[in-house]
Every structure is written in C-alpha cells, then in structure tokens.
Amino acid sequence: MHKYEYTLDILKQVIGKAPKFFPVERKKEMLAELKSFRDDASMPVAKIEDAIISFGREIWPYRKSFWHVHDEAKIEEEQYIRERLKDALREKYETFLRKGGRIEDIRKEAQLDELETFFTPEELAELVEAKISAHDKVVKEVESLCVGEKSGVCTDAIASYKEEQKKIDELIVQLKTLSASSGKWEAEILDKVRIFEAGWSGLEREVDAADVAGEIDYYLGVISVLEN
C-alpha cells in the first residue's frame, strides 16, 4: 500500500465525481496520472494534493451543470426510494419523514442511535439499498438528459459555470496576493486560499465567489487597522 493511500483515494473520489458527459479522454488521462502516482512510492504528497485541486477545478463546471439540470428537471429521488420499499416499511418510512427524519441520515454514524430506535437493522439495510439504488437511477436520468433533450441546457450551464469559475479564480488570486502584503497574516490567509481551492473537489465545502470576496474584505480591514 502506498504511504499516501488516503490522499490517493481522495484523488480517485474527485475523478469519480466527473459526470459521464465530462470529456472521456481527459478523464482517462486523469486516471492514468492517478495510477502513476500509485506506482511511484517516492511521490510527494504535495503533488497529489495539487492534483486534487487541479482535477477538481477541471471537473467543477461539469459537476455543477449536472446539478443545474437535476434541479431544473425536478427529479425526485424520494419517489424512487418509496417505490423500492415494501408496503409496511414504506408506511414506516413515511412516518419517519413526517416526524422530521431525513433519508440522508441513514448513512451518518452520528444519527444511528436515533435511527435504530425507529427501524430494525434489517429495515435500515433495506433503506440503504433503496437509497443507493434511487441515487444511481437519478444520476443515470440526469446524465441521459444532459446528452439528450437537455443537452443545450447542460452545455449552456457548463459555459456559465466556467465564466463563474474565472471570477472565483481572480478573487482567489487577489486573496493570495494579499497574503504577501502581511507577514503576520500570511500563513492564515494562505490556509484560507487552500480551503477555497479544495472546494473545487466536491468533497469539501463548495467554493463561492461571495465567500472569497468576504475574506478579502476581512483581511483588508484587519491589515489596515492592526498593521498601520
């Protein structure tokens, strides 16, 4: 096992988030690079982390356009979950939802105690299977729309998100440049930059232009007040 197996697995997950309409050849290149990282025991972790950011950035407009089409098409995963459940469990599941439960909680360890008082282990296993099956069905439907009747919407969304990404990139560069103007806050600002860059991956909090702009304003104020 590679000494940075955990980081390599994150990179694999990032590549796996590319929807099927992401350029096929480029995805093959990413997977080949992942393999080369695994085959090189001396590969520095920083290079793998850089790939997580750069690959995530490439995939981001396609991933965002996928969810744009998903939301526009109003595809309901909940309905597919209900269809997979037997009558008795379906009724129990409906009660669970009416009491404020969420299907997302069935895969979160923090929620297991509460869930296990409501469902038997067998019922939870059936719910997990229904959730996975419904999610896969939704993904296939959206990806089919993106190469079919919604291909124009999807293409426009990709272009729009690429433009949005340019604006976010510019703001991140501004924040990074700001770090060089203050030795006191440099490390802290660069940590924020890295967090924003990690947001391209889809595994961390999504990067947002307003959030980056807010950090720029904050540090401009801090530097102005505390260093002058």
C-alpha positions in Angstrom: 0.0 0.0 0.0 1.2 3.5 -0.9 2.2 5.6 2.2 -0.2 8.3 0.9 -3.1 5.9 0.1 -5.6 8.0 1.9 -4.7 11.1 -0.2 -4.7 9.0 -3.4 -8.2 7.7 -2.5 -9.4 11.3 -2.2 -8.0 11.9 -5.7 -9.8 8.9 -7.0 -13.1 10.1 -5.5 -12.6 13.5 -7.1 -12.1 11.9 -10.6 -15.1 9.7 -9.9 -17.3 12.8 -9.5 -16.9 13.7 -13.2 -20.3 13.1 -14.9 -20.4 10.9 -18.0 -20.5 14.0 -20.2 -17.1 15.2 -18.9 -14.6 14.7 -21.8 -13.8 11.0 -21.8 -10.2 11.3 -23.0 -9.4 13.8 -20.3 -10.8 11.5 -17.6 -8.6 8.7 -18.9 -5.6 11.0 -18.6 -6.6 11.8 -15.0 -6.9 8.1 -14.2 -3.5 7.4 -15.8 -1.9 10.1 -13.7 -3.6 8.6 -10.6 -2.0 5.2 -11.5 1.4 6.8 -12.0 1.1 8.3 -8.5 0.3 4.9 -7.0 3.2 3.3 -8.8 5.7 5.8 -7.5 6.4 5.2 -3.9 8.5 8.4 -3.7 5.7 10.6 -4.9 5.5 13.7 -2.6 2.1 14.2 -1.0 2.0 17.8 -2.1 1.9 16.7 -5.8 -1.1 14.5 -5.1 -2.8 17.3 -3.2 -2.1 19.7 -6.1 -3.8 17.2 -8.5 -6.8 17.0 -6.2 -7.3 20.8 -6.6 -6.5 20.9 -10.4 -8.6 17.9 -11.3 -11.4 19.1 -9.1 -11.2 22.5 -10.8 -11.5 21.0 -14.3 -14.5 18.8 -13.3 -16.3 21.6 -11.3 -18.2 23.2 -14.2 -19.5 19.8 -15.4 -20.4 18.7 -11.9 -22.2 22.0 -11.3 -24.1 21.7 -14.6 -25.2 18.2 -13.7 -26.9 19.6 -10.6 -28.3 22.5 -12.5 -30.1 20.1 -14.9 -31.1 17.9 -11.9 -32.8 20.8 -10.2 -34.4 22.1 -13.4 -35.8 18.7 -14.2 -37.2 18.4 -10.7 -36.2 14.7 -10.4 -37.3 13.4 -7.0 -35.0 10.7 -5.5 -37.6 10.3 -2.7 -40.1 8.8 -5.1 -37.7 6.2 -6.3 -36.9 5.3 -2.7 -40.6 4.8 -1.9 -41.0 2.6 -5.0 -38.3 0.3 -3.8 -39.8 -0.3 -0.3 -42.3 -3.0 0.7 -45.7 -1.6 1.9 -45.0 -2.0 5.6 -41.6 -0.3 5.5 -42.9 2.3 3.1 -45.5 3.3 5.7 -43.0 3.3 8.5 -40.6 5.4 6.3 -43.4 7.9 5.6 -43.9 8.3 9.4 -40.2 8.8 9.9 -40.2 11.6 7.4 -43.3 13.3 8.9 -41.5 13.3 12.2 -38.7 15.3 10.7 -36.4 12.4 9.7 -34.2 12.6 6.6 -33.1 9.8 4.4 -29.6 11.3 4.3 -29.2 10.4 8.0 -29.3 6.7 7.4 -25.7 6.8 6.3 -24.4 9.0 9.1 -23.0 7.3 12.2 -24.0 10.3 14.4 -27.7 9.6 13.6 -27.5 5.8 14.1 -28.8 5.7 17.7 -32.0 7.6 16.8 -32.5 5.6 13.6 -32.0 2.2 15.3 -34.9 3.1 17.7 -37.1 3.7 14.7 -36.0 0.9 12.3 -34.8 -2.6 12.8 -31.3 -3.4 11.4 -33.0 -5.3 8.6 -35.1 -2.3 7.7 -32.1 0.0 7.8 -30.3 -2.3 5.4 -33.2 -2.2 3.1 -33.4 1.6 3.3 -29.7 1.9 2.5 -30.1 -0.3 -0.6 -33.1 1.7 -1.7 -31.2 5.0 -1.2 -28.2 3.8 -3.2 -30.5 2.4 -6.0 -32.5 5.6 -6.2 -29.4 7.7 -6.3 -27.9 5.7 -9.1 -31.2 5.9 -11.0 -31.3 9.7 -10.6 -27.7 10.0 -11.8 -28.4 8.0 -14.9 -31.5 10.0 -15.7 -29.8 13.4 -15.4 -26.8 12.2 -17.4 -29.2 11.0 -20.1 -30.9 14.3 -20.1 -27.5 16.1 -20.4 -26.7 14.2 -23.6 -30.3 14.1 -24.9 -33.2 16.6 -24.6 -31.4 18.8 -22.1 -28.1 18.9 -23.9 -28.4 22.6 -24.8 -29.3 23.5 -21.2 -26.3 21.4 -20.0 -23.9 23.0 -22.5 -25.0 26.5 -21.6 -24.7 25.7 -17.9 -21.1 24.4 -18.4 -20.2 27.6 -20.2 -21.8 29.7 -17.5 -20.0 27.9 -14.7 -16.7 28.3 -16.5 -17.3 32.0 -16.5 -18.2 32.0 -12.9 -15.1 29.9 -12.2 -12.9 32.6 -13.8 -14.3 35.2 -11.4 -13.7 33.0 -8.4 -10.1 32.3 -9.7 -9.5 36.1 -9.9 -10.7 36.5 -6.3 -8.6 33.7 -5.0 -5.5 35.3 -6.7 -6.4 38.6 -5.0 -6.6 36.8 -1.7 -3.3 35.1 -2.3 -1.6 38.4 -3.3 -3.0 40.0 -0.2 -1.1 37.3 1.9 2.2 38.6 0.6 1.5 42.1 1.9 1.4 40.9 5.5 3.9 38.7 7.2 1.7 38.5 10.3 -1.4 37.2 8.5 0.3 35.4 5.6 0.1 31.8 6.8 -3.5 32.3 7.9 -4.5 33.8 4.6 -2.8 31.1 2.6 -4.7 28.5 4.7 -7.9 30.1 3.6 -6.7 30.1 0.0 -6.0 26.4 0.2 -9.5 25.7 1.7 -11.1 27.6 -1.2 -9.1 25.7 -3.7 -10.1 22.4 -2.1 -13.7 23.4 -2.6 -13.3 22.7 -6.3 -13.2 19.0 -5.5 -16.8 18.5 -4.4 -15.5 16.7 -1.3 -15.2 19.9 0.8 -17.4 22.9 1.2 -18.1 24.4 -2.2 -16.1 27.4 -3.2 -18.2 30.5 -3.7 -17.3 33.9 -5.0 -19.1 35.8 -2.2 -17.2 33.8 0.5 -13.8 34.6 -1.1 -14.7 38.3 -1.5 -15.8 38.3 2.1 -12.3 37.0 3.2 -10.6 39.7 1.1 -12.6 42.4 2.7 -12.0 41.0 6.1 -8.2 40.8 5.8 -8.0 44.2 4.1 -9.7 45.6 7.2 -7.5 43.6 9.6 -4.3 44.6 7.9 -5.4 48.3 7.7 -6.4 48.5 11.4 -3.8 46.3 13.0 -0.7 46.9 10.9 -0.9 50.7 10.3 
